[in-house]
Amino acid sequence: MVMNLCKVKKILAAARCYFCIVIIGITFSILNISCKNNSGNAEVNSIINSAFKELKIEKSEFERVGNSFKYKFKCNVKNISSNIFNRVYTTLDVQFILENGKVITETEYQDLWGGGIGDYQETWKPEEVRNIGKERDLPSAFIPEGFKDYPISKVIVMLKYHCDDLINQTKEDYYTSIDITDVWVNFVGKIKCKSKK
């Protein structure tokens, strides 16, 4: 009887310990999410008027990857601002505008692995030209194959430049949109022609 009482006490102590760990984990998760949301809204400004100018697009194409599509991009870009950006992380989001006016962004279709990989630049000076996608093409997330049959009226790629400016101690996002409807239409046309053969 004494031995069973000791086992029960050990089990209860272990349960209390487990319960405390679970409560601490949940509390940490909630605090972490709220901190991320607060810091994202407080520190990062979104600016549509871009501080960058795309000079020469070297690659703008879709390709088939298994049963999905990917968009690949490479471009020479100029810093047209007066800022020296300590770090610039560039990503892209392919957006599909449907005939009914609805917009499908990467958030709605991104694959299990998340979005594409970005391009990272350091110490980008005013008037300096850099090649985005020089080391490897700047890719989109995987795009579902079924999109080729959607009633799409326009396709744009939204470039996002996330910039850290140490001199002014700011973090800002600059956006540029590029119409790639013709690239999509040509790609889908080739896919449909191949499937008819």
N, C-alpha and C positions, 0 to 999 in steps of 0.2 A: 504494500500500500504506500509506504514511504517512497519507494523507488518510482512508482507510478506518478506520485505527486511531484517529484523532481523532474520527471520527463514532461509533465504538463507545464510546469513553470518554465522550462527551457523552450518549449513550443510557444508559449505565450510571449516570452521575451523575444524570440525570433520573429513572431508575427508583428509585435510592436515595432521592432527594428525595420522590418520590411515595409510596414505601413508608413513609418517616418520617411523612409527612402522614397516611396512613391509620392508622398505629399511634397517633399522637397523637390523632386523631379518635376512635378506638375507646376509648382510655384515658379521654378526656374524657367520652364518653358514659356509660361505666361509672361513673365518679366522680360524674357529675351525677345519674344514677338513684339511686345509693346515698345521696347527700346528700339528695335529695328524700325518699326513704323514711325516712331517719333523722330529718330535721327534722320530717316529718309526724307521726311517732310521738312525738317528744320534746316538741314545742311545743304541739300541739293536743290538748286533752282533749275527749272526747265525753261530753256530759251529757244524759241522757234527760229528766230533770226540767227543763222549759223555764223560762228566765228571762223568757219572753214569754207573753202571754195574747192569744189571738185573740178580739177583741171582736165584730166585725161582719163577716161575710163578704159582700162586695159582689158578687163574681163567682166562680162555681165551675161551669165548664161545659167540655164537650168540643166540638170542632168538627172538621169534615172539612177537611183540607188536601191536595188532590190525592188520592193513593191511601193517605194516612196520616191519623192523628188527632192532635190536640194538645189538651192540657188547659190552660185559662187560669184564673188565680186572682188575686183582688184582695181585700184584707182590712185592716181597722183592727186594729192590734196595739199592745199596751201593754207597756212594759218594767216588769215587776213585780219586778225585782231591785233591789239597792241600788247597782248599778254604773252608772257613766257609761261607755258604750261609745264609744270614739273612732270605730270603724268597724264596721258590721254589713252583711255581705253575705248576702242571703237567696236560697236556691235551693229548688227542689222536685223530688221524685222520685215519680212515680206508680208504685205497686207493685200487682201483680196476684197475689192469692192464689188458687191453683187448687183445685179440689175434692179433688185428691189431697194437698193440704197444701203443695205446692211454691210458692215465691214467685218471681215474675219481677220483677226490679228494672230500673231504667233502664240499668244496666250491661249487662244481657243484650240489651236491645232498642234501645239508642240508635242513632240514625242516623249516617251518615257524618260529619256536621258536629258531632257531640257532643251535649251536653245543651242544655237551654234556657238562656235568659239570666236572670241574677239581678237582684235589686233591691239598690241600694247606699244606705245611710244613714250620715250622719256625726253625731257628738256626740249620741248618743241617751241622754237623761237618765232617771233613775228616775221612774216614774209617768207618763212622757210617752207619748202615743199617736201613732203614725205610720201612714200609709197605705202598705202594701206593695202595689206594683203601681200606684201613683198615676199615674206618668208613662206607663207602658205595662204591660199585664197581665203577671203573672209566668207564663211559659209552661213547659210540660214539653218534653222532647225529642219528636221525632216518634214516634208509636206505630203499629206496623204494623196495617194494616187487618184482617189476618187474626185479630187478637185478638178481634174481635167474635164469632167462632165458637168460641173457647176455653171450656172448662168452668170459668168463673171464679166463685168463691163470694164473694169480697170484693175491693174496690178501696180502697186508701188513698193519700192523698197525704202524703208525709213532707216537712215543712218543715224546712230546715236553716238555722239562724242562725249564721254564722261571725262571731265577735265578737273584736275587738281592744280590750283594756282597758289603756290606757296607765298609769293610776294604779297598778293592781296588777301591771302588766307581764305580762299573761297573754293567751293566745289560746285561746278555747274554742268548741266547737260545741255548740249547744243544739238539740234536736229536738222537734218536735210532730207527731203523726200525726192525721189527720182522715179519718174514714170517708166516702168518696164513692161507695159502692156504688150508692146510689139514682141518683146523677147518671149513672153509667156505664150502668146498666140502662135508664134512660129514653132515653139517647142511642142505645144499640144498638137499642132497640125502634123508634125513629123511623127509623133507617137501614134496618132489615130491612123495615119497612112500605113505605118508598119503593122498595125493590128489588123488592117483590112487584107493584107497580103496573105 
